[in-house]
Amino acid sequence: MNRDEKREAWRVHINAHKESGQSQRAYCAEHGLSERQFSYWKSQLDRPEGARFVPVRVHTRSPVMMELPGGIRLSIPAEALDSLLPTILRCMAKAVG
């Protein structure tokens, strides 16, 4: 199965899970799926095509606003950005995978 076929197969499962009303754990158990792979593919399919990190330079004292998938918004004080951003990115990476 190539990557496009895998993507489509997982898209079918992700959509079926949303409609099932089951927890992710229950859905995966019922369908013999790995919860870890389910989470990985869900994060991949929820991400807009072409989404990526871009370098930014902050020249302001105003808080930096970040909008994340799922409607999450973060407001980070500019002076704390250097110290907080690496921690935020590590936490996000752990949550996804």
N, C-alpha and C positions, 0 to 999 in steps of 0.2 A: 504494500500500500504506500503510495507516494504521499508527500506532505499535504498536497491539496485534498487528497482523498481522506487523509486523517483529519484534517481541519473540518471537512464537511461532515464526517462521521461524528466528531465531537460536537459540532454545531447542532446536529440533530439531538444528541443527548442533552446538551445544555438547554435547548428549547423545551424538550420533553420534561426535564426536571422542573423548569419554571412553571409549567402547566400542571405538574403532578401534585403540587402542594406538599410534597414530602421534603424531609430534611435532606441535605446533600448526602449525609451518611446513609440514610435509609435507601435513597435512590441508587447510590453506588452499590450497596449490598445486594439490592434486588436485581441489578443488571450486571453484577460481576465486574464492576469497574473499580480501579484504584482511585481512592479519594485524592491522593496526591496528584495523579495525572488529571483528574477531573478539575481540581483547583487550578492547575497549570493552564489547561486549555480554556477554562472559564476566563482566567485573567487575560489570556491571549486574544480571545474572541471579543471580550468586552472593551479591549483597547482599540481606539480608532486607528484605522489604517495609516501607516506612516508616523504614528506617534513615536516620539523620541525625545531625549533630553537635548536641550540646546544650551550652549554657554551664554551666560548673562553677566553683565557687570553692573553692580548696583552703585549708583551715585546719588543716594538720597538718604535722608533720615526717616522717611516714611516707612511704615511696615511693608514688607514684600508679601503680596498675596499669591498663593498657589491654589489653583483649582485642579483637583484630582478626579479620576473617574469615580462614579458613584455619588457625585454631588458633594464630595468632601472639599472644604475650603480651609486653608491654613493661612493665618496672618502671623508672619514672623518679623519681629523687630529687626530692622536693618543691621543694627549693631551686634545682634546675636546670630546673624545668618551664618557666618563662618564657623561658629561652634555648633550650631543646631542642625544645619542642613545635612552633614554626614550622618548624624544619628537618625534623622528622619528617613533618609534614604535606606539605611541599614534596616530599620524597622519595616519599611515598605517591602523591601526585598524578602524579609522573613515571612511577612504576611502572605506574599504571593507564592512563595515556593518552598 
